[in-house]
Amino acid sequence: MNEWSEAPMITPMSLEERQRSKERDNVNNPAHYGTGAIECIEYIKDFLTDEELIGYYRGNVAKYLHRWRYKNGVEDLKKARWYLEALIQQQERK
């Protein structure tokens, strides 16, 4: 098994799970995206077409890879990996 196959599956947390979570996880569960009944990413996936969603994922990968040295370091690299994994999973479901 390589490091990419060990990446966590992207699964939304329920509202109750988010509320119970004491730790902040700015990569997998940023607090500012969990204020509604569903997570922001689920809302985005619901209304974008497949091609738009691909662009969304690619754009976020590029953004976080560009800024990691200047802003949040390893945290931004992990965010880039999260969006890349989301893109891979979306493509594997096709």
MARZA-776388 format. One record per atom (N, C-alpha, C): x, y, z; residue in one letter; chain; atom name; residue number from 1. Coordinates in pm, whole numbers, m for minus. Layout:
# residues N
@c1=X&c2=Y&c3=Z&zamar=A&kegu=A&lummi=CA&kevo=NUM
...
END
This chain:
# residues 94
@c1=84&c2=m117&c3=0&zamar=M&kegu=A&lummi=N&kevo=1
@c1=0&c2=0&c3=0&zamar=M&kegu=A&lummi=CA&kevo=1
@c1=89&c2=124&c3=0&zamar=M&kegu=A&lummi=C&kevo=1
@c1=56&c2=223&c3=m86&zamar=N&kegu=A&lummi=N&kevo=2
@c1=137&c2=344&c3=m88&zamar=N&kegu=A&lummi=CA&kevo=2
@c1=67&c2=454&c3=m11&zamar=N&kegu=A&lummi=C&kevo=2
@c1=135&c2=570&c3=1&zamar=E&kegu=A&lummi=N&kevo=3
@c1=79&c2=678&c3=82&zamar=E&kegu=A&lummi=CA&kevo=3
@c1=m52&c2=732&c3=26&zamar=E&kegu=A&lummi=C&kevo=3
@c1=m74&c2=722&c3=m106&zamar=W&kegu=A&lummi=N&kevo=4
@c1=m197&c2=776&c3=m165&zamar=W&kegu=A&lummi=CA&kevo=4
@c1=m315&c2=684&c3=m137&zamar=W&kegu=A&lummi=C&kevo=4
@c1=m291&c2=555&c3=m130&zamar=S&kegu=A&lummi=N&kevo=5
@c1=m403&c2=465&c3=m104&zamar=S&kegu=A&lummi=CA&kevo=5
@c1=m446&c2=469&c3=42&zamar=S&kegu=A&lummi=C&kevo=5
@c1=m364&c2=529&c3=127&zamar=E&kegu=A&lummi=N&kevo=6
@c1=m396&c2=538&c3=268&zamar=E&kegu=A&lummi=CA&kevo=6
@c1=m469&c2=668&c3=302&zamar=E&kegu=A&lummi=C&kevo=6
@c1=m495&c2=754&c3=202&zamar=A&kegu=A&lummi=N&kevo=7
@c1=m565&c2=879&c3=229&zamar=A&kegu=A&lummi=CA&kevo=7
@c1=m705&c2=849&c3=277&zamar=A&kegu=A&lummi=C&kevo=7
@c1=m756&c2=928&c3=370&zamar=P&kegu=A&lummi=N&kevo=8
@c1=m890&c2=901&c3=424&zamar=P&kegu=A&lummi=CA&kevo=8
@c1=m997&c2=919&c3=318&zamar=P&kegu=A&lummi=C&kevo=8
@c1=m1100&c2=837&c3=325&zamar=M&kegu=A&lummi=N&kevo=9
@c1=m1215&c2=853&c3=237&zamar=M&kegu=A&lummi=CA&kevo=9
@c1=m1286&c2=983&c3=274&zamar=M&kegu=A&lummi=C&kevo=9
@c1=m1339&c2=1049&c3=175&zamar=I&kegu=A&lummi=N&kevo=10
@c1=m1409&c2=1174&c3=199&zamar=I&kegu=A&lummi=CA&kevo=10
@c1=m1554&c2=1142&c3=229&zamar=I&kegu=A&lummi=C&kevo=10
@c1=m1590&c2=1154&c3=355&zamar=T&kegu=A&lummi=N&kevo=11
@c1=m1728&c2=1128&c3=394&zamar=T&kegu=A&lummi=CA&kevo=11
@c1=m1775&c2=1245&c3=478&zamar=T&kegu=A&lummi=C&kevo=11
@c1=m1892&c2=1297&c3=448&zamar=P&kegu=A&lummi=N&kevo=12
@c1=m1941&c2=1410&c3=527&zamar=P&kegu=A&lummi=CA&kevo=12
@c1=m1976&c2=1367&c3=668&zamar=P&kegu=A&lummi=C&kevo=12
@c1=m1951&c2=1454&c3=762&zamar=M&kegu=A&lummi=N&kevo=13
@c1=m1989&c2=1429&c3=900&zamar=M&kegu=A&lummi=CA&kevo=13
@c1=m2133&c2=1476&c3=918&zamar=M&kegu=A&lummi=C&kevo=13
@c1=m2206&c2=1407&c3=1001&zamar=S&kegu=A&lummi=N&kevo=14
@c1=m2341&c2=1451&c3=1032&zamar=S&kegu=A&lummi=CA&kevo=14
@c1=m2333&c2=1577&c3=1118&zamar=S&kegu=A&lummi=C&kevo=14
@c1=m2442&c2=1647&c3=1126&zamar=L&kegu=A&lummi=N&kevo=15
@c1=m2447&c2=1768&c3=1208&zamar=L&kegu=A&lummi=CA&kevo=15
@c1=m2413&c2=1734&c3=1353&zamar=L&kegu=A&lummi=C&kevo=15
@c1=m2464&c2=1622&c3=1401&zamar=E&kegu=A&lummi=N&kevo=16
@c1=m2436&c2=1582&c3=1538&zamar=E&kegu=A&lummi=CA&kevo=16
@c1=m2287&c2=1552&c3=1558&zamar=E&kegu=A&lummi=C&kevo=16
@c1=m2226&c2=1484&c3=1461&zamar=E&kegu=A&lummi=N&kevo=17
@c1=m2083&c2=1453&c3=1471&zamar=E&kegu=A&lummi=CA&kevo=17
@c1=m2000&c2=1581&c3=1472&zamar=E&kegu=A&lummi=C&kevo=17
@c1=m2038&c2=1677&c3=1388&zamar=R&kegu=A&lummi=N&kevo=18
@c1=m1965&c2=1803&c3=1384&zamar=R&kegu=A&lummi=CA&kevo=18
@c1=m1979&c2=1877&c3=1517&zamar=R&kegu=A&lummi=C&kevo=18
@c1=m2097&c2=1874&c3=1575&zamar=Q&kegu=A&lummi=N&kevo=19
@c1=m2120&c2=1945&c3=1700&zamar=Q&kegu=A&lummi=CA&kevo=19
@c1=m2046&c2=1878&c3=1816&zamar=Q&kegu=A&lummi=C&kevo=19
@c1=m2033&c2=1745&c3=1812&zamar=R&kegu=A&lummi=N&kevo=20
@c1=m1963&c2=1673&c3=1918&zamar=R&kegu=A&lummi=CA&kevo=20
@c1=m1812&c2=1686&c3=1907&zamar=R&kegu=A&lummi=C&kevo=20
@c1=m1764&c2=1714&c3=1788&zamar=S&kegu=A&lummi=N&kevo=21
@c1=m1621&c2=1719&c3=1765&zamar=S&kegu=A&lummi=CA&kevo=21
@c1=m1558&c2=1833&c3=1845&zamar=S&kegu=A&lummi=C&kevo=21
@c1=m1465&c2=1800&c3=1929&zamar=K&kegu=A&lummi=N&kevo=22
@c1=m1398&c2=1900&c3=2011&zamar=K&kegu=A&lummi=CA&kevo=22
@c1=m1276&c2=1957&c3=1940&zamar=K&kegu=A&lummi=C&kevo=22
@c1=m1211&c2=1875&c3=1856&zamar=E&kegu=A&lummi=N&kevo=23
@c1=m1090&c2=1917&c3=1787&zamar=E&kegu=A&lummi=CA&kevo=23
@c1=m1124&c2=1990&c3=1659&zamar=E&kegu=A&lummi=C&kevo=23
@c1=m1049&c2=2090&c3=1629&zamar=R&kegu=A&lummi=N&kevo=24
@c1=m1064&c2=2158&c3=1500&zamar=R&kegu=A&lummi=CA&kevo=24
@c1=m978&c2=2084&c3=1398&zamar=R&kegu=A&lummi=C&kevo=24
@c1=m1036&c2=2059&c3=1285&zamar=D&kegu=A&lummi=N&kevo=25
@c1=m965&c2=1994&c3=1175&zamar=D&kegu=A&lummi=CA&kevo=25
@c1=m986&c2=2081&c3=1052&zamar=D&kegu=A&lummi=C&kevo=25
@c1=m891&c2=2171&c3=1028&zamar=N&kegu=A&lummi=N&kevo=26
@c1=m905&c2=2267&c3=920&zamar=N&kegu=A&lummi=CA&kevo=26
@c1=m890&c2=2207&c3=781&zamar=N&kegu=A&lummi=C&kevo=26
@c1=m854&c2=2080&c3=772&zamar=V&kegu=A&lummi=N&kevo=27
@c1=m841&c2=2014&c3=643&zamar=V&kegu=A&lummi=CA&kevo=27
@c1=m969&c2=1938&c3=610&zamar=V&kegu=A&lummi=C&kevo=27
@c1=m1010&c2=1848&c3=696&zamar=N&kegu=A&lummi=N&kevo=28
@c1=m1123&c2=1760&c3=668&zamar=N&kegu=A&lummi=CA&kevo=28
@c1=m1258&c2=1813&c3=715&zamar=N&kegu=A&lummi=C&kevo=28
@c1=m1257&c2=1903&c3=811&zamar=N&kegu=A&lummi=N&kevo=29
@c1=m1383&c2=1950&c3=868&zamar=N&kegu=A&lummi=CA&kevo=29
@c1=m1369&c2=2091&c3=923&zamar=N&kegu=A&lummi=C&kevo=29
@c1=m1344&c2=2190&c3=835&zamar=P&kegu=A&lummi=N&kevo=30
@c1=m1329&c2=2326&c3=885&zamar=P&kegu=A&lummi=CA&kevo=30
@c1=m1458&c2=2377&c3=949&zamar=P&kegu=A&lummi=C&kevo=30
@c1=m1445&c2=2437&c3=1064&zamar=A&kegu=A&lummi=N&kevo=31
@c1=m1562&c2=2481&c3=1141&zamar=A&kegu=A&lummi=CA&kevo=31
@c1=m1649&c2=2577&c3=1062&zamar=A&kegu=A&lummi=C&kevo=31
@c1=m1590&c2=2664&c3=982&zamar=H&kegu=A&lummi=N&kevo=32
@c1=m1668&c2=2765&c3=911&zamar=H&kegu=A&lummi=CA&kevo=32
@c1=m1751&c2=2708&c3=797&zamar=H&kegu=A&lummi=C&kevo=32
@c1=m1735&c2=2579&c3=763&zamar=Y&kegu=A&lummi=N&kevo=33
@c1=m1818&c2=2518&c3=660&zamar=Y&kegu=A&lummi=CA&kevo=33
@c1=m1927&c2=2429&c3=718&zamar=Y&kegu=A&lummi=C&kevo=33
@c1=m1937&c2=2421&c3=848&zamar=G&kegu=A&lummi=N&kevo=34
@c1=m2032&c2=2327&c3=908&zamar=G&kegu=A&lummi=CA&kevo=34
@c1=m2143&c2=2392&c3=987&zamar=G&kegu=A&lummi=C&kevo=34
@c1=m2186&c2=2510&c3=948&zamar=T&kegu=A&lummi=N&kevo=35
@c1=m2287&c2=2578&c3=1028&zamar=T&kegu=A&lummi=CA&kevo=35
@c1=m2430&c2=2544&c3=987&zamar=T&kegu=A&lummi=C&kevo=35
@c1=m2450&c2=2484&c3=872&zamar=G&kegu=A&lummi=N&kevo=36
@c1=m2585&c2=2449&c3=828&zamar=G&kegu=A&lummi=CA&kevo=36
@c1=m2617&c2=2304&c3=855&zamar=G&kegu=A&lummi=C&kevo=36
@c1=m2728&c2=2259&c3=798&zamar=A&kegu=A&lummi=N&kevo=37
@c1=m2770&c2=2120&c3=815&zamar=A&kegu=A&lummi=CA&kevo=37
@c1=m2683&c2=2024&c3=735&zamar=A&kegu=A&lummi=C&kevo=37
@c1=m2620&c2=2072&c3=626&zamar=I&kegu=A&lummi=N&kevo=38
@c1=m2527&c2=1989&c3=550&zamar=I&kegu=A&lummi=CA&kevo=38
@c1=m2397&c2=2066&c3=532&zamar=I&kegu=A&lummi=C&kevo=38
@c1=m2290&c2=1994&c3=507&zamar=E&kegu=A&lummi=N&kevo=39
@c1=m2162&c2=2060&c3=484&zamar=E&kegu=A&lummi=CA&kevo=39
@c1=m2162&c2=2130&c3=349&zamar=E&kegu=A&lummi=C&kevo=39
@c1=m2087&c2=2235&c3=339&zamar=C&kegu=A&lummi=N&kevo=40
@c1=m2079&c2=2316&c3=218&zamar=C&kegu=A&lummi=CA&kevo=40
@c1=m2041&c2=2230&c3=97&zamar=C&kegu=A&lummi=C&kevo=40
@c1=m1947&c2=2138&c3=112&zamar=I&kegu=A&lummi=N&kevo=41
@c1=m1901&c2=2057&c3=m1&zamar=I&kegu=A&lummi=CA&kevo=41
@c1=m2015&c2=1973&c3=m56&zamar=I&kegu=A&lummi=C&kevo=41
@c1=m2105&c2=1926&c3=29&zamar=E&kegu=A&lummi=N&kevo=42
@c1=m2218&c2=1847&c3=m18&zamar=E&kegu=A&lummi=CA&kevo=42
@c1=m2314&c2=1934&c3=m99&zamar=E&kegu=A&lummi=C&kevo=42
@c1=m2335&c2=2055&c3=m56&zamar=Y&kegu=A&lummi=N&kevo=43
@c1=m2418&c2=2150&c3=m130&zamar=Y&kegu=A&lummi=CA&kevo=43
@c1=m2357&c2=2178&c3=m267&zamar=Y&kegu=A&lummi=C&kevo=43
@c1=m2227&c2=2202&c3=m270&zamar=I&kegu=A&lummi=N&kevo=44
@c1=m2157&c2=2231&c3=m396&zamar=I&kegu=A&lummi=CA&kevo=44
@c1=m2168&c2=2112&c3=m491&zamar=I&kegu=A&lummi=C&kevo=44
@c1=m2143&c2=1991&c3=m441&zamar=K&kegu=A&lummi=N&kevo=45
@c1=m2152&c2=1871&c3=m525&zamar=K&kegu=A&lummi=CA&kevo=45
@c1=m2292&c2=1852&c3=m579&zamar=K&kegu=A&lummi=C&kevo=45
@c1=m2392&c2=1894&c3=m505&zamar=D&kegu=A&lummi=N&kevo=46
@c1=m2530&c2=1874&c3=m546&zamar=D&kegu=A&lummi=CA&kevo=46
@c1=m2570&c2=1964&c3=m663&zamar=D&kegu=A&lummi=C&kevo=46
@c1=m2520&c2=2087&c3=m668&zamar=F&kegu=A&lummi=N&kevo=47
@c1=m2569&c2=2176&c3=m772&zamar=F&kegu=A&lummi=CA&kevo=47
@c1=m2475&c2=2195&c3=m890&zamar=F&kegu=A&lummi=C&kevo=47
@c1=m2351&c2=2150&c3=m882&zamar=L&kegu=A&lummi=N&kevo=48
@c1=m2259&c2=2161&c3=m996&zamar=L&kegu=A&lummi=CA&kevo=48
@c1=m2275&c2=2042&c3=m1090&zamar=L&kegu=A&lummi=C&kevo=48
@c1=m2254&c2=2066&c3=m1220&zamar=T&kegu=A&lummi=N&kevo=49
@c1=m2247&c2=1955&c3=m1315&zamar=T&kegu=A&lummi=CA&kevo=49
@c1=m2117&c2=1880&c3=m1290&zamar=T&kegu=A&lummi=C&kevo=49
@c1=m2103&c2=1762&c3=m1350&zamar=D&kegu=A&lummi=N&kevo=50
@c1=m1978&c2=1686&c3=m1334&zamar=D&kegu=A&lummi=CA&kevo=50
@c1=m1858&c2=1767&c3=m1381&zamar=D&kegu=A&lummi=C&kevo=50
@c1=m1870&c2=1834&c3=m1495&zamar=E&kegu=A&lummi=N&kevo=51
@c1=m1758&c2=1912&c3=m1548&zamar=E&kegu=A&lummi=CA&kevo=51
@c1=m1726&c2=2031&c3=m1458&zamar=E&kegu=A&lummi=C&kevo=51
@c1=m1828&c2=2096&c3=m1405&zamar=E&kegu=A&lummi=N&kevo=52
@c1=m1804&c2=2207&c3=m1313&zamar=E&kegu=A&lummi=CA&kevo=52
@c1=m1737&c2=2159&c3=m1185&zamar=E&kegu=A&lummi=C&kevo=52
@c1=m1779&c2=2042&c3=m1136&zamar=L&kegu=A&lummi=N&kevo=53
@c1=m1719&c2=1987&c3=m1015&zamar=L&kegu=A&lummi=CA&kevo=53
@c1=m1573&c2=1952&c3=m1038&zamar=L&kegu=A&lummi=C&kevo=53
@c1=m1541&c2=1898&c3=m1154&zamar=I&kegu=A&lummi=N&kevo=54
@c1=m1400&c2=1871&c3=m1189&zamar=I&kegu=A&lummi=CA&kevo=54
@c1=m1321&c2=2001&c3=m1182&zamar=I&kegu=A&lummi=C&kevo=54
@c1=m1374&c2=2107&c3=m1241&zamar=G&kegu=A&lummi=N&kevo=55
@c1=m1305&c2=2236&c3=m1238&zamar=G&kegu=A&lummi=CA&kevo=55
@c1=m1289&c2=2290&c3=m1097&zamar=G&kegu=A&lummi=C&kevo=55
@c1=m1391&c2=2271&c3=m1016&zamar=Y&kegu=A&lummi=N&kevo=56
@c1=m1384&c2=2315&c3=m876&zamar=Y&kegu=A&lummi=CA&kevo=56
@c1=m1272&c2=2243&c3=m802&zamar=Y&kegu=A&lummi=C&kevo=56
@c1=m1268&c2=2111&c3=m817&zamar=Y&kegu=A&lummi=N&kevo=57
@c1=m1162&c2=2034&c3=m751&zamar=Y&kegu=A&lummi=CA&kevo=57
@c1=m1025&c2=2074&c3=m803&zamar=Y&kegu=A&lummi=C&kevo=57
@c1=m1010&c2=2082&c3=m935&zamar=R&kegu=A&lummi=N&kevo=58
@c1=m880&c2=2118&c3=m994&zamar=R&kegu=A&lummi=CA&kevo=58
@c1=m835&c2=2257&c3=m950&zamar=R&kegu=A&lummi=C&kevo=58
@c1=m928&c2=2351&c3=m947&zamar=G&kegu=A&lummi=N&kevo=59
@c1=m894&c2=2486&c3=m905&zamar=G&kegu=A&lummi=CA&kevo=59
@c1=m846&c2=2492&c3=m761&zamar=G&kegu=A&lummi=C&kevo=59
@c1=m911&c2=2415&c3=m674&zamar=N&kegu=A&lummi=N&kevo=60
@c1=m869&c2=2413&c3=m534&zamar=N&kegu=A&lummi=CA&kevo=60
@c1=m734&c2=2344&c3=m517&zamar=N&kegu=A&lummi=C&kevo=60
@c1=m709&c2=2238&c3=m592&zamar=V&kegu=A&lummi=N&kevo=61
@c1=m577&c2=2173&c3=m587&zamar=V&kegu=A&lummi=CA&kevo=61
@c1=m470&c2=2276&c3=m625&zamar=V&kegu=A&lummi=C&kevo=61
@c1=m493&c2=2347&c3=m736&zamar=A&kegu=A&lummi=N&kevo=62
@c1=m396&c2=2446&c3=m784&zamar=A&kegu=A&lummi=CA&kevo=62
@c1=m376&c2=2557&c3=m681&zamar=A&kegu=A&lummi=C&kevo=62
@c1=m486&c2=2606&c3=m623&zamar=K&kegu=A&lummi=N&kevo=63
@c1=m478&c2=2714&c3=m525&zamar=K&kegu=A&lummi=CA&kevo=63
@c1=m392&c2=2674&c3=m407&zamar=K&kegu=A&lummi=C&kevo=63
@c1=m420&c2=2557&c3=m349&zamar=Y&kegu=A&lummi=N&kevo=64
@c1=m346&c2=2517&c3=m230&zamar=Y&kegu=A&lummi=CA&kevo=64
@c1=m201&c2=2481&c3=m260&zamar=Y&kegu=A&lummi=C&kevo=64
@c1=m175&c2=2426&c3=m378&zamar=L&kegu=A&lummi=N&kevo=65
@c1=m36&c2=2397&c3=m414&zamar=L&kegu=A&lummi=CA&kevo=65
@c1=42&c2=2526&c3=m438&zamar=L&kegu=A&lummi=C&kevo=65
@c1=m26&c2=2627&c3=m487&zamar=H&kegu=A&lummi=N&kevo=66
@c1=40&c2=2755&c3=m512&zamar=H&kegu=A&lummi=CA&kevo=66
@c1=75&c2=2827&c3=m382&zamar=H&kegu=A&lummi=C&kevo=66
@c1=m13&c2=2827&c3=m287&zamar=R&kegu=A&lummi=N&kevo=67
@c1=5&c2=2912&c3=m170&zamar=R&kegu=A&lummi=CA&kevo=67
@c1=69&c2=2847&c3=m49&zamar=R&kegu=A&lummi=C&kevo=67
@c1=94&c2=2716&c3=m52&zamar=W&kegu=A&lummi=N&kevo=68
@c1=139&c2=2647&c3=69&zamar=W&kegu=A&lummi=CA&kevo=68
@c1=265&c2=2707&c3=129&zamar=W&kegu=A&lummi=C&kevo=68
@c1=357&c2=2753&c3=46&zamar=R&kegu=A&lummi=N&kevo=69
@c1=483&c2=2810&c3=99&zamar=R&kegu=A&lummi=CA&kevo=69
@c1=462&c2=2948&c3=160&zamar=R&kegu=A&lummi=C&kevo=69
@c1=357&c2=3015&c3=123&zamar=Y&kegu=A&lummi=N&kevo=70
@c1=337&c2=3154&c3=163&zamar=Y&kegu=A&lummi=CA&kevo=70
@c1=232&c2=3173&c3=271&zamar=Y&kegu=A&lummi=C&kevo=70
@c1=148&c2=3072&c3=291&zamar=K&kegu=A&lummi=N&kevo=71
@c1=37&c2=3094&c3=384&zamar=K&kegu=A&lummi=CA&kevo=71
@c1=34&c2=2990&c3=496&zamar=K&kegu=A&lummi=C&kevo=71
@c1=m18&c2=2870&c3=470&zamar=N&kegu=A&lummi=N&kevo=72
@c1=m42&c2=2774&c3=578&zamar=N&kegu=A&lummi=CA&kevo=72
@c1=46&c2=2650&c3=576&zamar=N&kegu=A&lummi=C&kevo=72
@c1=148&c2=2648&c3=496&zamar=G&kegu=A&lummi=N&kevo=73
@c1=244&c2=2537&c3=497&zamar=G&kegu=A&lummi=CA&kevo=73
@c1=180&c2=2401&c3=471&zamar=G&kegu=A&lummi=C&kevo=73
@c1=214&c2=2305&c3=553&zamar=V&kegu=A&lummi=N&kevo=74
@c1=169&c2=2167&c3=536&zamar=V&kegu=A&lummi=CA&kevo=74
@c1=17&c2=2156&c3=536&zamar=V&kegu=A&lummi=C&kevo=74
@c1=m52&c2=2239&c3=612&zamar=E&kegu=A&lummi=N&kevo=75
@c1=m198&c2=2235&c3=613&zamar=E&kegu=A&lummi=CA&kevo=75
@c1=m253&c2=2256&c3=471&zamar=E&kegu=A&lummi=C&kevo=75
@c1=m196&c2=2350&c3=396&zamar=D&kegu=A&lummi=N&kevo=76
@c1=m242&c2=2372&c3=259&zamar=D&kegu=A&lummi=CA&kevo=76
@c1=m208&c2=2255&c3=168&zamar=D&kegu=A&lummi=C&kevo=76
@c1=m95&c2=2189&c3=191&zamar=L&kegu=A&lummi=N&kevo=77
@c1=m63&c2=2068&c3=113&zamar=L&kegu=A&lummi=CA&kevo=77
@c1=m165&c2=1959&c3=141&zamar=L&kegu=A&lummi=C&kevo=77
@c1=m209&c2=1947&c3=264&zamar=K&kegu=A&lummi=N&kevo=78
@c1=m311&c2=1847&c3=298&zamar=K&kegu=A&lummi=CA&kevo=78
@c1=m445&c2=1882&c3=235&zamar=K&kegu=A&lummi=C&kevo=78
@c1=m476&c2=2011&c3=227&zamar=K&kegu=A&lummi=N&kevo=79
@c1=m600&c2=2053&c3=161&zamar=K&kegu=A&lummi=CA&kevo=79
@c1=m593&c2=2021&c3=12&zamar=K&kegu=A&lummi=C&kevo=79
@c1=m477&c2=2045&c3=m49&zamar=A&kegu=A&lummi=N&kevo=80
@c1=m460&c2=2010&c3=m191&zamar=A&kegu=A&lummi=CA&kevo=80
@c1=m480&c2=1860&c3=m210&zamar=A&kegu=A&lummi=C&kevo=80
@c1=m424&c2=1780&c3=m120&zamar=R&kegu=A&lummi=N&kevo=81
@c1=m441&c2=1635&c3=m128&zamar=R&kegu=A&lummi=CA&kevo=81
@c1=m587&c2=1596&c3=m112&zamar=R&kegu=A&lummi=C&kevo=81
@c1=m660&c2=1664&c3=m23&zamar=W&kegu=A&lummi=N&kevo=82
@c1=m802&c2=1635&c3=0&zamar=W&kegu=A&lummi=CA&kevo=82
@c1=m881&c2=1656&c3=m128&zamar=W&kegu=A&lummi=C&kevo=82
@c1=m858&c2=1768&c3=m195&zamar=Y&kegu=A&lummi=N&kevo=83
@c1=m931&c2=1796&c3=m320&zamar=Y&kegu=A&lummi=CA&kevo=83
@c1=m887&c2=1703&c3=m432&zamar=Y&kegu=A&lummi=C&kevo=83
@c1=m760&c2=1667&c3=m437&zamar=L&kegu=A&lummi=N&kevo=84
@c1=m714&c2=1571&c3=m536&zamar=L&kegu=A&lummi=CA&kevo=84
@c1=m779&c2=1435&c3=m513&zamar=L&kegu=A&lummi=C&kevo=84
@c1=m787&c2=1393&c3=m388&zamar=E&kegu=A&lummi=N&kevo=85
@c1=m852&c2=1265&c3=m356&zamar=E&kegu=A&lummi=CA&kevo=85
@c1=m1000&c2=1271&c3=m393&zamar=E&kegu=A&lummi=C&kevo=85
@c1=m1065&c2=1384&c3=m369&zamar=A&kegu=A&lummi=N&kevo=86
@c1=m1205&c2=1400&c3=m407&zamar=A&kegu=A&lummi=CA&kevo=86
@c1=m1222&c2=1386&c3=m558&zamar=A&kegu=A&lummi=C&kevo=86
@c1=m1131&c2=1444&c3=m634&zamar=L&kegu=A&lummi=N&kevo=87
@c1=m1135&c2=1433&c3=m780&zamar=L&kegu=A&lummi=CA&kevo=87
@c1=m1114&c2=1289&c3=m824&zamar=L&kegu=A&lummi=C&kevo=87
@c1=m1018&c2=1221&c3=m764&zamar=I&kegu=A&lummi=N&kevo=88
@c1=m993&c2=1081&c3=m797&zamar=I&kegu=A&lummi=CA&kevo=88
@c1=m1116&c2=997&c3=m768&zamar=I&kegu=A&lummi=C&kevo=88
@c1=m1177&c2=1014&c3=m652&zamar=Q&kegu=A&lummi=N&kevo=89
@c1=m1295&c2=937&c3=m617&zamar=Q&kegu=A&lummi=CA&kevo=89
@c1=m1410&c2=966&c3=m713&zamar=Q&kegu=A&lummi=C&kevo=89
@c1=m1427&c2=1092&c3=m751&zamar=Q&kegu=A&lummi=N&kevo=90
@c1=m1533&c2=1127&c3=m844&zamar=Q&kegu=A&lummi=CA&kevo=90
@c1=m1511&c2=1059&c3=m978&zamar=Q&kegu=A&lummi=C&kevo=90
@c1=m1387&c2=1053&c3=m1024&zamar=Q&kegu=A&lummi=N&kevo=91
@c1=m1356&c2=989&c3=m1152&zamar=Q&kegu=A&lummi=CA&kevo=91
@c1=m1370&c2=837&c3=m1145&zamar=Q&kegu=A&lummi=C&kevo=91
@c1=m1336&c2=779&c3=m1031&zamar=E&kegu=A&lummi=N&kevo=92
@c1=m1349&c2=634&c3=m1016&zamar=E&kegu=A&lummi=CA&kevo=92
@c1=m1495&c2=590&c3=m1014&zamar=E&kegu=A&lummi=C&kevo=92
@c1=m1585&c2=676&c3=m974&zamar=R&kegu=A&lummi=N&kevo=93
@c1=m1727&c2=643&c3=m972&zamar=R&kegu=A&lummi=CA&kevo=93
@c1=m1790&c2=644&c3=m1110&zamar=R&kegu=A&lummi=C&kevo=93
@c1=m1723&c2=702&c3=m1206&zamar=K&kegu=A&lummi=N&kevo=94
@c1=m1777&c2=711&c3=m1343&zamar=K&kegu=A&lummi=CA&kevo=94
@c1=m1779&c2=575&c3=m1409&zamar=K&kegu=A&lummi=C&kevo=94
END
